Structures are given as C-alpha cells and as structure tokens.
Amino acid sequence: MRVGILQPGFVPWLGYFDLLDWCDVFVILDHVQFTDRDWRTRNKILTGTGPQWINVPVRKQYPEGVSTRLPIDRIEIAVDARWRDKHLELLRHAYGRAPYYDWLFPQWKSVITDTTMPLVDFLQQTTHILSNALGLNKKVISSRSLNISSNKAQLIIDLCVALGATEYLSGPAAMDYLDATAFENLGIDLQFQNYQCMPYQQMHDAPFISHLSVLDLLFMSGPDAVHVLREGHQVQRIQKIAS
C-alpha cells in the first residue's frame, strides 16, 4: 500500500494533487505546527497583470508570534468576511471568461462563503472539492485521527507503520532529512516525487506560468484537467542499500 503525507494547503498547485493521485492512502498532516505566510493559507492564480496571491486570513487574537506555535488544527479563520468577497471577485476578474468558469465557480463559491469552519476543516473541504473536480477518488485521512505524538522524520515513519504502508511517496523537500535506511529496515519502499508541470492553455495570452494553484488548470480545462495533471508525474526511487 502506497501512502503519501502532506500538510494541508490552500488551493494547492498541481504537484500536491499528483501526489494524492498516486497514493492508496493520503494523510493530511494537520496536527503539526502552523506556519504563517506559508502554503497553508495562500497560493497564486493568474491575472491580467501576472501571478497574484490569494490567501485566507487567520484570526489575530493571539499575542505576537503565538499563532505560529499553535498546531494547524487550532488555527481559526479571521471573522471579517470581506476577504471572502475579495477572493470571489478576484476569481471572477481573472477567470470569468475561462472555458470552465461556470462549471467550477458555483461549487467553489459555496464552500468559500461558509463561515462556520475552522481553518483545518476549511482546507480539507476545499481540497476535497478540488479533488472531486479532478476526478480523484482517494482515501484521505487526517493525521489527528491516528493519535501519534512523535515529530519530524519519526512522525512520518510512525504514520506509515500505523497505516501498514509498503511504499511511501514523499514530496522532494523531505529528501534532505528522511533516513532511507530506517524505511528499508521496516520494509517500506521510499520514493520521492519529481513532478514536472506540463504546459497547458492559460488566460491572458501570456507565456506559460508553472506552479500556480490548481484552480488555474481547472478553470481552463475542466473535466480534462486530470489528463494534464498526470502528464507531469515522475518518481525517483531510492536504491536498496547494500548489505
């Protein structure tokens, strides 16, 4: 069984969904420390003037710096709802003439305007909508549900063991700190994603821009977006360590 583990993200790029697509079980790592001004709460879309950030503001009810030490599942979205209107208006302006705007925008609006969810549930729900739009039907679980208290590299190993993983597909950033020997000793095949975003038609007649939110691809390609997504799939396997 192939397992993938990533922290939640707001409207992530294609590589996030590529990793989800190639796993039997995908774990949203949502009980670890929240990092402000990170992919947890922002990403980029394409506008007429180029890439632009869209973000989810979090509540500033904590003393300076405290929110960055809280786990993701304790962070709340800002009460001021004006950011939601700004977000939707930005999407209308950027993609109102996109081929699949009417296909995606109504369902996206329904979750964006729901003011009752904490950040972690909001991110899970938005990721679920985007996964469904891509036609991905994978088992997704929250790391909170597994009640594992270790951290860093050991946390990844413990999650894999708890789920009975035989393969672990990691994002490329973890190559610097994951111990291949530890995975091999447990009989887990360690693999690293090497996703390459393939060019697709974008708005505004500009040269292709990679690493945007998956919203960009979905507005442009609709139900065919999954084919573009899968064109970029690449994996690097770690060679077995000699005895």
C-alpha positions as a Markdown table, in Angstrom:
| # | Residue | x | y | z |
|---|---|---|---|---|
| 1 | Met | 0.0 | 0.0 | 0.0 |
| 2 | Arg | 1.4 | 3.4 | -1.1 |
| 3 | Val | 1.0 | 6.2 | 1.5 |
| 4 | Gly | 1.5 | 9.9 | 0.9 |
| 5 | Ile | 1.7 | 12.6 | 3.7 |
| 6 | Leu | 1.4 | 16.4 | 3.2 |
| 7 | Gln | 0.4 | 19.3 | 5.3 |
| 8 | Pro | -2.9 | 20.9 | 4.2 |
| 9 | Gly | -2.7 | 23.8 | 1.8 |
| 10 | Phe | -5.0 | 26.4 | 0.4 |
| 11 | Val | -5.8 | 25.7 | -3.3 |
| 12 | Pro | -2.5 | 23.9 | -3.8 |
| 13 | Trp | -0.5 | 23.5 | -7.0 |
| 14 | Leu | -0.7 | 20.5 | -9.3 |
| 15 | Gly | 2.1 | 18.7 | -7.6 |
| 16 | Tyr | 0.0 | 18.4 | -4.4 |
| 17 | Phe | -2.7 | 16.6 | -6.3 |
| 18 | Asp | -0.3 | 14.5 | -8.3 |
| 19 | Leu | 1.0 | 13.0 | -5.0 |
| 20 | Leu | -2.6 | 12.4 | -3.8 |
| 21 | Asp | -3.4 | 10.8 | -7.1 |
| 22 | Trp | -0.6 | 8.2 | -6.9 |
| 23 | Cys | -1.3 | 7.1 | -3.3 |
| 24 | Asp | -3.7 | 4.5 | -2.0 |
| 25 | Val | -4.0 | 6.5 | 1.3 |
| 26 | Phe | -3.3 | 10.2 | 1.5 |
| 27 | Val | -2.7 | 11.7 | 5.0 |
| 28 | Ile | -3.3 | 15.4 | 5.6 |
| 29 | Leu | -0.8 | 16.3 | 8.2 |
| 30 | Asp | -2.9 | 18.7 | 10.2 |
| 31 | His | -1.8 | 18.4 | 13.8 |
| 32 | Val | 1.7 | 19.8 | 13.3 |
| 33 | Gln | 2.8 | 23.4 | 14.0 |
| 34 | Phe | 1.2 | 26.1 | 11.9 |
| 35 | Thr | 3.5 | 28.3 | 9.8 |
| 36 | Asp | 2.2 | 31.8 | 9.0 |
| 37 | Arg | 2.6 | 33.3 | 5.5 |
| 38 | Asp | 3.0 | 29.8 | 4.0 |
| 39 | Trp | 1.2 | 27.5 | 1.6 |
| 40 | Arg | -1.2 | 26.7 | 4.5 |
| 41 | Thr | -3.1 | 29.9 | 3.8 |
| 42 | Arg | -2.1 | 31.2 | 0.4 |
| 43 | Asn | -1.3 | 30.4 | -3.2 |
| 44 | Lys | -1.2 | 32.1 | -6.6 |
| 45 | Ile | -3.6 | 32.5 | -9.5 |
| 46 | Leu | -3.0 | 34.1 | -12.9 |
| 47 | Thr | -4.5 | 37.6 | -13.6 |
| 48 | Gly | -4.1 | 40.0 | -16.4 |
| 49 | Thr | -1.1 | 41.6 | -14.7 |
| 50 | Gly | 0.6 | 38.3 | -13.9 |
| 51 | Pro | 0.5 | 35.9 | -10.9 |
| 52 | Gln | -1.2 | 37.2 | -7.8 |
| 53 | Trp | -1.5 | 35.8 | -4.3 |
| 54 | Ile | -4.9 | 34.7 | -2.9 |
| 55 | Asn | -5.0 | 34.0 | 0.8 |
| 56 | Val | -7.1 | 33.0 | 3.8 |
| 57 | Pro | -6.5 | 35.4 | 6.8 |
| 58 | Val | -6.3 | 33.8 | 10.2 |
| 59 | Arg | -7.5 | 35.3 | 13.5 |
| 60 | Lys | -5.1 | 37.6 | 15.2 |
| 61 | Gln | -6.4 | 37.0 | 18.7 |
| 62 | Tyr | -3.1 | 35.6 | 19.9 |
| 63 | Pro | -0.1 | 37.5 | 21.4 |
| 64 | Glu | 2.6 | 38.3 | 18.8 |
| 65 | Gly | 4.2 | 35.2 | 17.5 |
| 66 | Val | 2.0 | 32.7 | 19.4 |
| 67 | Ser | -0.2 | 31.7 | 16.4 |
| 68 | Thr | 2.9 | 30.3 | 14.7 |
| 69 | Arg | 3.5 | 28.0 | 17.6 |
| 70 | Leu | 0.0 | 26.5 | 17.6 |
| 71 | Pro | -0.9 | 23.3 | 15.7 |
| 72 | Ile | -2.8 | 23.8 | 12.4 |
| 73 | Asp | -5.9 | 22.3 | 13.8 |
| 74 | Arg | -6.2 | 25.1 | 16.4 |
| 75 | Ile | -6.0 | 28.0 | 14.0 |
| 76 | Glu | -9.2 | 29.9 | 13.2 |
| 77 | Ile | -10.1 | 31.9 | 10.1 |
| 78 | Ala | -10.5 | 35.6 | 10.5 |
| 79 | Val | -14.0 | 36.7 | 11.5 |
| 80 | Asp | -14.1 | 39.6 | 9.0 |
| 81 | Ala | -15.8 | 38.1 | 5.9 |
| 82 | Arg | -14.7 | 40.8 | 3.5 |
| 83 | Trp | -11.7 | 38.6 | 2.4 |
| 84 | Arg | -14.2 | 36.1 | 1.0 |
| 85 | Asp | -15.9 | 38.7 | -1.2 |
| 86 | Lys | -12.5 | 39.9 | -2.3 |
| 87 | His | -11.4 | 36.3 | -3.1 |
| 88 | Leu | -14.5 | 35.6 | -5.2 |
| 89 | Glu | -14.3 | 38.9 | -7.0 |
| 90 | Leu | -10.6 | 38.3 | -7.9 |
| 91 | Leu | -11.6 | 34.9 | -9.3 |
| 92 | Arg | -14.4 | 36.5 | -11.4 |
| 93 | His | -12.0 | 39.1 | -12.7 |
| 94 | Ala | -9.2 | 36.6 | -13.5 |
| 95 | Tyr | -11.3 | 33.7 | -14.9 |
| 96 | Gly | -14.8 | 35.0 | -15.7 |
| 97 | Arg | -14.1 | 34.3 | -19.4 |
| 98 | Ala | -12.4 | 31.0 | -18.9 |
| 99 | Pro | -13.9 | 28.0 | -20.7 |
| 100 | Tyr | -15.0 | 26.2 | -17.5 |
| 101 | Tyr | -15.7 | 29.1 | -15.2 |
| 102 | Asp | -19.4 | 28.3 | -14.9 |
| 103 | Trp | -18.6 | 24.6 | -14.3 |
| 104 | Leu | -16.3 | 25.3 | -11.3 |
| 105 | Phe | -17.2 | 28.7 | -9.8 |
| 106 | Pro | -20.7 | 27.9 | -8.2 |
| 107 | Gln | -19.4 | 24.9 | -6.2 |
| 108 | Trp | -16.3 | 26.9 | -5.2 |
| 109 | Lys | -18.4 | 29.8 | -4.0 |
| 110 | Ser | -20.5 | 27.5 | -1.8 |
| 111 | Val | -17.5 | 26.5 | 0.3 |
| 112 | Ile | -15.8 | 29.9 | 0.3 |
| 113 | Thr | -18.9 | 31.6 | 1.7 |
| 114 | Asp | -19.3 | 29.0 | 4.6 |
| 115 | Thr | -18.2 | 31.0 | 7.6 |
| 116 | Thr | -18.7 | 28.2 | 10.2 |
| 117 | Met | -15.5 | 26.1 | 9.7 |
| 118 | Pro | -12.1 | 26.4 | 11.4 |
| 119 | Leu | -9.1 | 26.6 | 9.1 |
| 120 | Val | -8.2 | 22.9 | 9.1 |
| 121 | Asp | -11.8 | 21.9 | 8.1 |
| 122 | Phe | -11.9 | 24.6 | 5.6 |
| 123 | Leu | -8.7 | 23.4 | 3.9 |
| 124 | Gln | -9.9 | 19.8 | 4.0 |
| 125 | Gln | -13.2 | 20.8 | 2.4 |
| 126 | Thr | -11.7 | 23.0 | -0.3 |
| 127 | Thr | -9.1 | 20.2 | -1.2 |
| 128 | His | -12.0 | 17.7 | -1.3 |
| 129 | Ile | -13.9 | 19.9 | -3.8 |
| 130 | Leu | -10.8 | 20.3 | -6.0 |
| 131 | Ser | -10.0 | 16.6 | -5.8 |
| 132 | Asn | -13.6 | 15.8 | -7.0 |
| 133 | Ala | -13.3 | 18.3 | -9.8 |
| 134 | Leu | -10.2 | 16.4 | -10.9 |
| 135 | Gly | -12.0 | 13.1 | -10.7 |
| 136 | Leu | -9.7 | 11.8 | -8.0 |
| 137 | Asn | -11.4 | 9.4 | -5.6 |
| 138 | Lys | -8.8 | 8.5 | -3.0 |
| 139 | Lys | -8.9 | 7.6 | 0.7 |
| 140 | Val | -7.9 | 10.8 | 2.6 |
| 141 | Ile | -7.5 | 10.8 | 6.4 |
| 142 | Ser | -6.4 | 13.3 | 9.0 |
| 143 | Ser | -3.3 | 12.8 | 10.9 |
| 144 | Arg | -5.2 | 13.9 | 14.0 |
| 145 | Ser | -7.3 | 10.7 | 13.8 |
| 146 | Leu | -4.2 | 8.5 | 14.3 |
| 147 | Asn | -3.1 | 10.0 | 17.7 |
| 148 | Ile | 0.6 | 9.8 | 17.0 |
| 149 | Ser | 2.7 | 12.2 | 19.1 |
| 150 | Ser | 6.2 | 11.9 | 17.6 |
| 151 | Asn | 7.6 | 14.6 | 15.3 |
| 152 | Lys | 9.7 | 15.4 | 12.2 |
| 153 | Ala | 11.1 | 12.3 | 10.4 |
| 154 | Gln | 10.0 | 9.9 | 13.1 |
| 155 | Leu | 6.4 | 11.1 | 12.8 |
| 156 | Ile | 6.4 | 10.2 | 9.1 |
| 157 | Ile | 7.7 | 6.7 | 9.9 |
| 158 | Asp | 5.2 | 6.2 | 12.7 |
| 159 | Leu | 2.3 | 7.2 | 10.4 |
| 160 | Cys | 3.5 | 4.8 | 7.7 |
| 161 | Val | 3.8 | 2.0 | 10.2 |
| 162 | Ala | 0.4 | 2.7 | 11.7 |
| 163 | Leu | -1.2 | 2.5 | 8.2 |
| 164 | Gly | 0.6 | -0.6 | 7.2 |
| 165 | Ala | 2.5 | 1.1 | 4.3 |
| 166 | Thr | 4.6 | -0.9 | 2.0 |
| 167 | Glu | 5.6 | 2.2 | 0.0 |
| 168 | Tyr | 6.0 | 5.9 | 1.0 |
| 169 | Leu | 5.7 | 8.6 | -1.7 |
| 170 | Ser | 7.3 | 11.8 | -0.3 |
| 171 | Gly | 7.5 | 15.3 | -1.6 |
| 172 | Pro | 11.0 | 16.2 | -2.8 |
| 173 | Ala | 11.8 | 18.6 | 0.1 |
| 174 | Ala | 12.0 | 15.7 | 2.5 |
| 175 | Met | 14.9 | 14.1 | 0.7 |
| 176 | Asp | 17.2 | 16.1 | 2.9 |
| 177 | Tyr | 16.0 | 14.7 | 6.2 |
| 178 | Leu | 14.3 | 11.3 | 5.7 |
| 179 | Asp | 16.5 | 8.3 | 6.6 |
| 180 | Ala | 16.3 | 5.8 | 3.7 |
| 181 | Thr | 17.8 | 3.1 | 5.9 |
| 182 | Ala | 15.0 | 3.4 | 8.5 |
| 183 | Phe | 12.4 | 2.9 | 5.8 |
| 184 | Glu | 14.3 | -0.1 | 4.3 |
| 185 | Asn | 14.6 | -1.7 | 7.7 |
| 186 | Leu | 10.8 | -1.6 | 8.0 |
| 187 | Gly | 10.3 | -3.0 | 4.6 |
| 188 | Ile | 8.9 | 0.3 | 3.2 |
| 189 | Asp | 9.9 | 1.3 | -0.3 |
| 190 | Leu | 10.8 | 5.0 | -0.1 |
| 191 | Gln | 10.1 | 7.1 | -3.2 |
| 192 | Phe | 10.3 | 10.8 | -3.9 |
| 193 | Gln | 8.0 | 12.8 | -6.2 |
| 194 | Asn | 9.6 | 14.7 | -9.0 |
| 195 | Tyr | 6.6 | 16.4 | -10.5 |
| 196 | Gln | 7.1 | 18.4 | -13.7 |
| 197 | Cys | 4.2 | 20.7 | -14.6 |
| 198 | Met | 3.3 | 20.3 | -18.3 |
| 199 | Pro | 2.3 | 23.5 | -20.2 |
| 200 | Tyr | -1.5 | 24.0 | -20.8 |
| 201 | Gln | -3.6 | 26.8 | -22.2 |
| 202 | Gln | -3.8 | 29.7 | -19.8 |
| 203 | Met | -5.7 | 33.0 | -19.8 |
| 204 | His | -4.4 | 36.4 | -20.9 |
| 205 | Asp | -2.2 | 35.2 | -23.8 |
| 206 | Ala | 0.9 | 35.2 | -21.7 |
| 207 | Pro | 3.8 | 32.7 | -21.8 |
| 208 | Phe | 3.1 | 29.6 | -19.7 |
| 209 | Ile | 3.5 | 30.1 | -16.0 |
| 210 | Ser | 4.0 | 27.0 | -13.8 |
| 211 | His | 3.4 | 26.3 | -10.1 |
| 212 | Leu | 0.0 | 28.2 | -9.9 |
| 213 | Ser | -2.9 | 27.0 | -7.9 |
| 214 | Val | -4.8 | 24.0 | -9.5 |
| 215 | Leu | -7.7 | 26.5 | -9.8 |
| 216 | Asp | -5.9 | 27.9 | -12.9 |
| 217 | Leu | -5.9 | 24.5 | -14.6 |
| 218 | Leu | -9.5 | 23.6 | -13.6 |
| 219 | Phe | -10.9 | 26.9 | -14.9 |
| 220 | Met | -9.2 | 26.3 | -18.2 |
| 221 | Ser | -9.5 | 22.5 | -18.7 |
| 222 | Gly | -12.5 | 21.4 | -16.6 |
| 223 | Pro | -13.0 | 17.6 | -16.6 |
| 224 | Asp | -9.9 | 17.1 | -18.8 |
| 225 | Ala | -7.7 | 18.7 | -16.2 |
| 226 | Val | -6.7 | 15.3 | -14.7 |
| 227 | His | -5.1 | 14.3 | -18.0 |
| 228 | Val | -2.8 | 17.4 | -17.9 |
| 229 | Leu | -2.1 | 16.7 | -14.2 |
| 230 | Arg | -1.0 | 13.1 | -14.9 |
| 231 | Glu | 1.3 | 14.1 | -17.8 |
| 232 | Gly | 3.8 | 15.5 | -15.3 |
| 233 | His | 4.1 | 12.5 | -13.0 |
| 234 | Gln | 7.6 | 11.4 | -12.2 |
| 235 | Val | 9.0 | 9.5 | -9.2 |
| 236 | Gln | 12.6 | 8.8 | -8.0 |
| 237 | Arg | 13.1 | 5.6 | -6.1 |
| 238 | Ile | 15.8 | 5.2 | -3.5 |
| 239 | Gln | 18.1 | 2.4 | -4.4 |
| 240 | Lys | 18.3 | -0.5 | -2.0 |
| 241 | Ile | 21.2 | -0.2 | 0.4 |
| 242 | Ala | 23.9 | -2.8 | 0.0 |
| 243 | Ser | 24.1 | -5.4 | 2.8 |
